[in-house]
Amino acid sequence: MLAKRKMQSKELAEQLGITPANLSILKTGKAKGIRFDTLEAICKVLNCQPGDVLEYIAE
């Protein structure tokens, strides 16, 4: 979604009010969870739906 919006991770992190390091953890799938308000903010900034940025992978 970042590439589609021609946005860099640093810019997204700034707009979300989170550190680039925390955004990196989300992007790489290393996060154990995500707060709904963070997910909502990502979707607002990127103008997308949660399914556009989330993927379920069975362990």
FILOSE-434066 format. One record per atom (N, C-alpha, C, O): x, y, z; atom name. Coordinates in nm, 2 decimals. Each point is the difference from the previous one (the first is absolute). Layout:
REM residues N
+--------+--------+--------+----+
!      X !      Y !      Z !  a !
+--------+--------+--------+----+
!      X !      Y !      Z ! CA !
...
+--------+--------+--------+----+
END
This chain:
REM residues 59
+--------+--------+--------+----+
!      X !      Y !      Z !  a !
+--------+--------+--------+----+
!   0.08 !  -0.12 !   0.00 !  N !
!  -0.08 !   0.12 !   0.00 ! CA !
!   0.09 !   0.13 !   0.00 !  C !
!  -0.04 !   0.10 !  -0.06 !  O !
!   0.15 !  -0.11 !   0.13 !  N !
!   0.09 !   0.11 !   0.00 ! CA !
!   0.05 !   0.04 !  -0.15 !  C !
!   0.00 !   0.11 !  -0.04 !  O !
!   0.03 !  -0.21 !  -0.03 !  N !
!   0.05 !   0.02 !  -0.14 ! CA !
!  -0.12 !   0.06 !  -0.08 !  C !
!   0.03 !   0.09 !  -0.09 !  O !
!  -0.15 !  -0.15 !   0.10 !  N !
!  -0.11 !   0.05 !  -0.07 ! CA !
!  -0.03 !   0.15 !   0.03 !  C !
!  -0.04 !   0.08 !  -0.09 !  O !
!   0.07 !  -0.04 !   0.21 !  N !
!  -0.03 !   0.14 !   0.04 ! CA !
!   0.13 !   0.09 !  -0.02 !  C !
!  -0.01 !   0.12 !   0.04 !  O !
!   0.11 !  -0.18 !  -0.09 !  N !
!   0.13 !   0.07 !  -0.02 ! CA !
!   0.04 !   0.07 !   0.13 !  C !
!   0.04 !   0.12 !   0.00 !  O !
!  -0.04 !  -0.20 !   0.11 !  N !
!   0.04 !   0.05 !   0.13 ! CA !
!   0.11 !  -0.08 !   0.06 !  C !
!   0.00 !  -0.12 !  -0.02 !  O !
!   0.09 !   0.18 !   0.09 !  N !
!   0.11 !  -0.07 !   0.07 ! CA !
!  -0.05 !  -0.03 !   0.14 !  C !
!  -0.08 !   0.06 !   0.06 !  O !
!   0.15 !  -0.17 !  -0.01 !  N !
!  -0.04 !  -0.04 !   0.14 ! CA !
!   0.02 !   0.11 !   0.10 !  C !
!  -0.08 !   0.01 !   0.09 !  O !
!   0.19 !   0.07 !  -0.11 !  N !
!   0.02 !   0.11 !   0.10 ! CA !
!  -0.11 !   0.09 !   0.00 !  C !
!  -0.04 !   0.05 !   0.11 !  O !
!  -0.02 !  -0.01 !  -0.23 !  N !
!  -0.11 !   0.09 !   0.00 ! CA !
!  -0.12 !  -0.06 !   0.06 !  C !
!  -0.07 !   0.07 !   0.07 !  O !
!   0.04 !  -0.20 !  -0.09 !  N !
!  -0.11 !  -0.06 !   0.06 ! CA !
!   0.01 !   0.00 !   0.15 !  C !
!  -0.09 !   0.03 !   0.07 !  O !
!   0.21 !  -0.07 !  -0.02 !  N !
!   0.03 !   0.00 !   0.15 ! CA !
!  -0.03 !   0.14 !   0.06 !  C !
!  -0.06 !   0.01 !   0.10 !  O !
!   0.10 !   0.09 !  -0.17 !  N !
!  -0.02 !   0.14 !   0.05 ! CA !
!  -0.15 !   0.03 !   0.01 !  C !
!  -0.04 !   0.06 !   0.10 !  O !
!  -0.03 !  -0.10 !  -0.21 !  N !
!  -0.14 !   0.03 !   0.00 ! CA !
!  -0.08 !  -0.08 !   0.11 !  C !
!  -0.10 !   0.05 !   0.05 !  O !
!   0.15 !  -0.17 !  -0.02 !  N !
!  -0.06 !  -0.08 !   0.10 ! CA !
!   0.04 !   0.03 !   0.14 !  C !
!  -0.07 !  -0.03 !   0.10 !  O !
!   0.18 !   0.10 !  -0.09 !  N !
!   0.05 !   0.04 !   0.14 ! CA !
!   0.07 !  -0.12 !   0.06 !  C !
!   0.00 !  -0.01 !   0.13 !  O !
!   0.06 !  -0.08 !  -0.21 !  N !
!   0.08 !  -0.11 !   0.06 ! CA !
!   0.14 !   0.01 !  -0.06 !  C !
!   0.02 !   0.07 !  -0.09 !  O !
!   0.07 !  -0.15 !   0.16 !  N !
!   0.14 !   0.01 !  -0.05 ! CA !
!   0.01 !  -0.09 !  -0.13 !  C !
!  -0.07 !  -0.09 !  -0.02 !  O !
!   0.17 !   0.13 !  -0.06 !  N !
!   0.03 !  -0.09 !  -0.12 ! CA !
!   0.03 !  -0.14 !   0.04 !  C !
!  -0.03 !  -0.10 !  -0.07 !  O !
!   0.09 !   0.08 !   0.19 !  N !
!   0.04 !  -0.13 !   0.05 ! CA !
!  -0.13 !  -0.08 !   0.02 !  C !
!   0.00 !  -0.12 !  -0.03 !  O !
!  -0.10 !   0.18 !   0.10 !  N !
!  -0.12 !  -0.07 !   0.03 ! CA !
!  -0.08 !  -0.03 !  -0.13 !  C !
!  -0.06 !  -0.11 !  -0.01 !  O !
!   0.07 !   0.20 !  -0.09 !  N !
!  -0.07 !  -0.03 !  -0.13 ! CA !
!   0.07 !  -0.12 !  -0.07 !  C !
!  -0.06 !  -0.08 !  -0.06 !  O !
!   0.19 !   0.08 !   0.07 !  N !
!   0.08 !  -0.11 !  -0.06 ! CA !
!  -0.04 !  -0.14 !   0.06 !  C !
!  -0.01 !  -0.09 !  -0.07 !  O !
!  -0.01 !   0.09 !   0.20 !  N !
!  -0.05 !  -0.12 !   0.07 ! CA !
!  -0.13 !  -0.05 !  -0.06 !  C !
!  -0.03 !  -0.12 !  -0.02 !  O !
!  -0.06 !   0.22 !   0.00 !  N !
!  -0.13 !  -0.03 !  -0.06 ! CA !
!   0.01 !  -0.05 !  -0.14 !  C !
!  -0.06 !  -0.10 !  -0.04 !  O !
!   0.15 !   0.16 !  -0.04 !  N !
!   0.01 !  -0.03 !  -0.14 ! CA !
!   0.06 !  -0.14 !  -0.02 !  C !
!  -0.03 !  -0.07 !  -0.09 !  O !
!   0.13 !   0.03 !   0.18 !  N !
!   0.06 !  -0.12 !  -0.02 ! CA !
!  -0.07 !  -0.12 !   0.06 !  C !
!   0.04 !  -0.12 !  -0.01 !  O !
!  -0.15 !   0.15 !   0.08 !  N !
!  -0.08 !  -0.11 !   0.06 ! CA !
!   0.05 !  -0.05 !   0.13 !  C !
!  -0.05 !  -0.11 !   0.04 !  O !
!   0.14 !   0.18 !   0.02 !  N !
!   0.06 !  -0.04 !   0.13 ! CA !
!  -0.09 !   0.04 !   0.12 !  C !
!   0.03 !  -0.04 !   0.11 !  O !
!  -0.13 !   0.13 !  -0.14 !  N !
!  -0.08 !   0.04 !   0.11 ! CA !
!  -0.09 !  -0.11 !   0.05 !  C !
!  -0.05 !  -0.08 !  -0.08 !  O !
!   0.03 !   0.07 !   0.21 !  N !
!  -0.09 !  -0.10 !   0.06 ! CA !
!  -0.15 !   0.04 !  -0.02 !  C !
!  -0.09 !  -0.08 !   0.01 !  O !
!   0.07 !   0.21 !  -0.03 !  N !
!  -0.14 !   0.05 !  -0.01 ! CA !
!   0.01 !   0.15 !  -0.05 !  C !
!   0.10 !   0.06 !  -0.01 !  O !
!  -0.22 !  -0.01 !  -0.02 !  N !
!  -0.01 !   0.14 !  -0.03 ! CA !
!  -0.13 !   0.06 !   0.06 !  C !
!  -0.10 !  -0.07 !   0.00 !  O !
!   0.11 !   0.19 !   0.05 !  N !
!  -0.12 !   0.06 !   0.06 ! CA !
!  -0.09 !   0.04 !  -0.11 !  C !
!   0.04 !   0.04 !  -0.11 !  O !
!  -0.17 !  -0.04 !   0.14 !  N !
!  -0.10 !   0.03 !  -0.10 ! CA !
!   0.01 !   0.15 !  -0.04 !  C !
!  -0.02 !   0.04 !  -0.11 !  O !
!   0.06 !   0.05 !   0.21 !  N !
!   0.01 !   0.14 !  -0.04 ! CA !
!   0.12 !   0.02 !  -0.09 !  C !
!   0.00 !   0.09 !  -0.09 !  O !
!   0.11 !  -0.17 !   0.10 !  N !
!   0.11 !   0.01 !  -0.09 ! CA !
!  -0.04 !  -0.05 !  -0.14 !  C !
!   0.04 !   0.06 !  -0.10 !  O !
!  -0.11 !  -0.17 !   0.10 !  N !
!  -0.05 !  -0.05 !  -0.13 ! CA !
!  -0.09 !   0.10 !  -0.07 !  C !
!   0.01 !   0.02 !  -0.12 !  O !
!  -0.10 !   0.04 !   0.20 !  N !
!  -0.09 !   0.10 !  -0.06 ! CA !
!   0.08 !   0.12 !  -0.05 !  C !
!  -0.03 !   0.05 !  -0.11 !  O !
!   0.13 !  -0.01 !   0.18 !  N !
!   0.08 !   0.11 !  -0.05 ! CA !
!   0.08 !  -0.03 !  -0.13 !  C !
!   0.01 !   0.08 !  -0.09 !  O !
!   0.04 !  -0.20 !   0.09 !  N !
!   0.07 !  -0.05 !  -0.13 ! CA !
!  -0.10 !   0.01 !  -0.11 !  C !
!   0.04 !   0.04 !  -0.11 !  O !
!  -0.16 !  -0.10 !   0.13 !  N !
!  -0.10 !   0.00 !  -0.11 ! CA !
!  -0.04 !   0.14 !  -0.04 !  C !
!  -0.02 !   0.02 !  -0.12 !  O !
!   0.01 !   0.07 !   0.21 !  N !
!  -0.04 !   0.14 !  -0.03 ! CA !
!   0.11 !   0.06 !  -0.08 !  C !
!  -0.03 !   0.07 !  -0.11 !  O !
!   0.16 !  -0.08 !   0.15 !  N !
!   0.11 !   0.07 !  -0.07 ! CA !
!   0.01 !  -0.06 !  -0.14 !  C !
!   0.03 !   0.07 !  -0.10 !  O !
!  -0.04 !  -0.20 !   0.09 !  N !
!   0.02 !  -0.07 !  -0.13 ! CA !
!  -0.12 !  -0.01 !  -0.08 !  C !
!   0.00 !  -0.05 !  -0.12 !  O !
!  -0.12 !   0.09 !   0.17 !  N !
!  -0.13 !  -0.01 !  -0.07 ! CA !
!  -0.02 !  -0.14 !  -0.05 !  C !
!  -0.02 !  -0.02 !  -0.11 !  O !
!   0.02 !  -0.07 !   0.21 !  N !
!  -0.02 !  -0.14 !  -0.03 ! CA !
!  -0.08 !  -0.08 !   0.10 !  C !
!  -0.04 !   0.07 !   0.10 !  O !
!   0.01 !  -0.19 !  -0.12 !  N !
!  -0.07 !  -0.09 !   0.10 ! CA !
!   0.10 !  -0.08 !   0.07 !  C !
!   0.11 !  -0.03 !  -0.05 !  O !
!  -0.14 !  -0.02 !   0.18 !  N !
!   0.09 !  -0.09 !   0.07 ! CA !
!   0.05 !  -0.12 !  -0.08 !  C !
!   0.12 !  -0.03 !   0.02 !  O !
!  -0.20 !  -0.03 !  -0.10 !  N !
!   0.04 !  -0.11 !  -0.08 ! CA !
!   0.10 !   0.03 !  -0.10 !  C !
!   0.07 !  -0.09 !  -0.05 !  O !
!  -0.05 !   0.22 !   0.02 !  N !
!   0.10 !   0.04 !  -0.10 ! CA !
!   0.14 !   0.00 !   0.07 !  C !
!   0.10 !  -0.01 !  -0.07 !  O !
!  -0.09 !   0.01 !   0.20 !  N !
!   0.13 !   0.01 !   0.07 ! CA !
!   0.02 !  -0.12 !   0.09 !  C !
!   0.12 !  -0.01 !   0.05 !  O !
!  -0.21 !  -0.07 !  -0.03 !  N !
!   0.01 !  -0.12 !   0.09 ! CA !
!  -0.01 !  -0.13 !  -0.08 !  C !
!  -0.07 !  -0.01 !  -0.10 !  O !
!   0.15 !  -0.09 !   0.14 !  N !
!   0.00 !  -0.13 !  -0.06 ! CA !
!   0.00 !  -0.10 !   0.11 !  C !
!   0.09 !   0.01 !   0.09 !  O !
!  -0.17 !  -0.11 !  -0.09 !  N !
!   0.00 !  -0.11 !   0.09 ! CA !
!   0.09 !  -0.11 !  -0.05 !  C !
!  -0.01 !  -0.05 !  -0.11 !  O !
!   0.10 !   0.01 !   0.20 !  N !
!   0.09 !  -0.11 !  -0.03 ! CA !
!  -0.01 !  -0.10 !   0.11 !  C !
!   0.04 !   0.03 !   0.12 !  O !
!  -0.08 !  -0.15 !  -0.14 !  N !
!  -0.01 !  -0.10 !   0.10 ! CA !
!   0.14 !  -0.04 !   0.05 !  C !
!   0.09 !  -0.01 !  -0.08 !  O !
!  -0.08 !  -0.01 !   0.21 !  N !
!   0.13 !  -0.04 !   0.06 ! CA !
!   0.02 !  -0.15 !  -0.01 !  C !
!   0.10 !  -0.05 !   0.05 !  O !
+--------+--------+--------+----+
END
